[in-house]
Amino acid sequence: QPATHPQPPTQQIQWQVDGEDAPINVINKILSGLSNLKGHLLIDPAKSVELGLDKPTHKVEVTLESGEVKSFSAIKDKEKDYFYLKTPATDIIYQLRKNQIEQIFKKKEELLGTTQ
Protein backbone atom coordinates (compact mmCIF):
# COMPACT_ATOMS: atom_id res chain seq x y z
CA GLN A 1 0.00 0.00 0.00
CA PRO A 2 1.33 3.48 -0.85
CA ALA A 3 1.84 5.86 2.07
CA THR A 4 -0.84 8.45 2.56
CA HIS A 5 -0.03 11.99 3.50
CA PRO A 6 -2.29 14.27 5.47
CA GLN A 7 -4.10 16.77 3.32
CA PRO A 8 -3.72 20.49 4.06
CA PRO A 9 -6.77 22.07 5.64
CA THR A 10 -9.34 23.27 3.14
CA GLN A 11 -10.20 26.34 5.19
CA GLN A 12 -8.32 29.42 4.03
CA ILE A 13 -6.69 31.39 6.84
CA GLN A 14 -7.37 35.10 6.55
CA TRP A 15 -4.75 37.47 7.93
CA GLN A 16 -5.60 41.04 8.82
CA VAL A 17 -3.72 44.12 9.97
CA ASP A 18 -5.94 46.58 11.84
CA GLY A 19 -9.03 45.00 10.33
CA GLU A 20 -7.80 45.08 6.72
CA ASP A 21 -6.93 41.97 4.73
CA ALA A 22 -3.18 41.54 4.46
CA PRO A 23 -1.20 39.51 1.91
CA ILE A 24 0.95 36.66 3.19
CA ASN A 25 4.23 38.45 2.34
CA VAL A 26 3.27 41.28 4.73
CA ILE A 27 2.36 38.78 7.44
CA ASN A 28 5.65 36.93 6.91
CA LYS A 29 7.59 40.18 7.47
CA ILE A 30 5.68 40.90 10.68
CA LEU A 31 6.06 37.33 11.98
CA SER A 32 9.75 37.34 11.12
CA GLY A 33 10.21 40.59 13.03
CA LEU A 34 8.30 39.20 16.02
CA SER A 35 10.27 35.95 16.06
CA ASN A 36 13.55 37.89 15.94
CA LEU A 37 12.81 40.05 18.98
CA LYS A 38 15.52 39.57 21.57
CA GLY A 39 15.79 41.52 24.75
CA HIS A 40 19.36 42.31 25.63
CA LEU A 41 18.69 43.47 29.18
CA LEU A 42 16.11 42.65 31.84
CA ILE A 43 14.73 45.62 33.75
CA ASP A 44 13.39 45.62 37.31
CA PRO A 45 9.56 45.20 37.09
CA ALA A 46 9.19 47.87 39.79
CA LYS A 47 10.24 50.44 37.16
CA SER A 48 7.23 49.73 34.93
CA VAL A 49 5.40 53.01 35.69
CA GLU A 50 8.61 55.04 35.79
CA LEU A 51 9.44 53.81 32.27
CA GLY A 52 5.93 54.61 31.04
CA LEU A 53 4.71 51.06 30.43
CA ASP A 54 1.44 51.93 32.17
CA LYS A 55 0.73 54.05 29.05
CA PRO A 56 2.51 52.24 26.21
CA THR A 57 2.89 53.82 22.79
CA HIS A 58 3.11 50.52 20.90
CA LYS A 59 1.07 47.33 21.20
CA VAL A 60 0.86 44.04 19.34
CA GLU A 61 -2.14 41.73 19.67
CA VAL A 62 -2.41 38.41 17.90
CA THR A 63 -5.72 36.57 18.11
CA LEU A 64 -5.31 32.86 17.63
CA GLU A 65 -7.89 30.68 15.93
CA SER A 66 -9.00 29.50 19.39
CA GLY A 67 -9.82 33.10 20.31
CA GLU A 68 -6.88 33.34 22.73
CA VAL A 69 -5.07 36.68 22.52
CA LYS A 70 -1.29 36.99 22.81
CA SER A 71 0.07 40.49 23.21
CA PHE A 72 2.85 42.78 24.31
CA SER A 73 3.20 46.50 24.80
CA ALA A 74 6.23 48.73 24.42
CA ILE A 75 7.44 52.26 24.89
CA LYS A 76 10.54 54.06 23.61
CA ASP A 77 13.14 55.34 26.04
CA LYS A 78 13.03 59.12 25.81
CA GLU A 79 16.79 59.56 26.00
CA LYS A 80 18.25 56.42 24.42
CA ASP A 81 17.70 54.30 21.33
CA TYR A 82 15.92 51.56 23.23
CA PHE A 83 12.40 50.30 23.75
CA TYR A 84 11.02 48.64 26.84
CA LEU A 85 8.68 45.71 26.24
CA LYS A 86 6.31 43.88 28.57
CA THR A 87 3.74 41.10 28.16
CA PRO A 88 0.62 40.81 30.31
CA ALA A 89 1.57 37.21 31.11
CA THR A 90 4.63 38.24 33.15
CA ASP A 91 6.04 41.22 35.02
CA ILE A 92 9.39 40.95 33.25
CA ILE A 93 10.46 44.06 31.34
CA TYR A 94 12.83 43.63 28.43
CA GLN A 95 15.05 46.31 26.95
CA LEU A 96 15.32 45.99 23.17
CA ARG A 97 17.20 47.91 20.53
CA LYS A 98 15.09 50.45 18.67
CA ASN A 99 15.60 48.87 15.24
CA GLN A 100 14.00 45.60 16.36
CA ILE A 101 10.75 47.34 17.27
CA GLU A 102 10.80 49.62 14.23
CA GLN A 103 10.81 46.56 11.94
CA ILE A 104 7.39 45.60 13.32
CA PHE A 105 5.76 48.98 13.96
CA LYS A 106 5.27 50.66 10.65
CA LYS A 107 2.30 52.66 9.47
CA LYS A 108 -0.47 50.42 8.22
CA GLU A 109 -0.27 52.05 4.80
CA GLU A 110 3.45 51.29 4.61
CA LEU A 111 2.89 47.67 5.64
CA LEU A 112 0.04 47.07 3.21
CA GLY A 113 1.45 49.23 0.41
CA THR A 114 -1.61 51.46 0.29
CA THR A 115 -2.12 55.18 0.58
CA GLN A 116 -4.99 57.09 2.11
Secondary structure in CASP SS format (residue, H / E / C, confidence):
PFRMAT SS
TARGET T0000
AUTHOR 0000-0000-0000
METHOD secondary structure of the structure
MODEL  1
Q C 1.00
P C 1.00
A C 1.00
T C 1.00
H C 1.00
P C 1.00
Q C 1.00
P C 1.00
P C 1.00
T C 1.00
Q C 1.00
Q C 1.00
I C 1.00
Q C 1.00
W C 1.00
Q E 1.00
V E 1.00
D C 1.00
G C 1.00
E E 1.00
D E 1.00
A C 1.00
P C 1.00
I H 1.00
N H 1.00
V H 1.00
I H 1.00
N H 1.00
K H 1.00
I H 1.00
L H 1.00
S H 1.00
G H 1.00
L H 1.00
S H 1.00
N C 1.00
L C 1.00
K C 1.00
G C 1.00
H C 1.00
L E 1.00
L E 1.00
I E 1.00
D C 1.00
P H 1.00
A H 1.00
K H 1.00
S H 1.00
V H 1.00
E H 1.00
L H 1.00
G C 1.00
L C 1.00
D C 1.00
K C 1.00
P C 1.00
T C 1.00
H E 1.00
K E 1.00
V E 1.00
E E 1.00
V E 1.00
T E 1.00
L C 1.00
E C 1.00
S C 1.00
G C 1.00
E C 1.00
V E 1.00
K E 1.00
S E 1.00
F E 1.00
S E 1.00
A E 1.00
I E 1.00
K E 1.00
D C 1.00
K C 1.00
E C 1.00
K C 1.00
D C 1.00
Y E 1.00
F E 1.00
Y E 1.00
L E 1.00
K E 1.00
T C 1.00
P C 1.00
A C 1.00
T C 1.00
D C 1.00
I C 1.00
I E 1.00
Y E 1.00
Q E 1.00
L E 1.00
R E 1.00
K H 1.00
N H 1.00
Q H 1.00
I H 1.00
E H 1.00
Q H 1.00
I H 1.00
F C 1.00
K C 1.00
K C 1.00
K H 1.00
E H 1.00
E H 1.00
L H 1.00
L H 1.00
G C 1.00
T C 1.00
T C 1.00
Q C 1.00
END
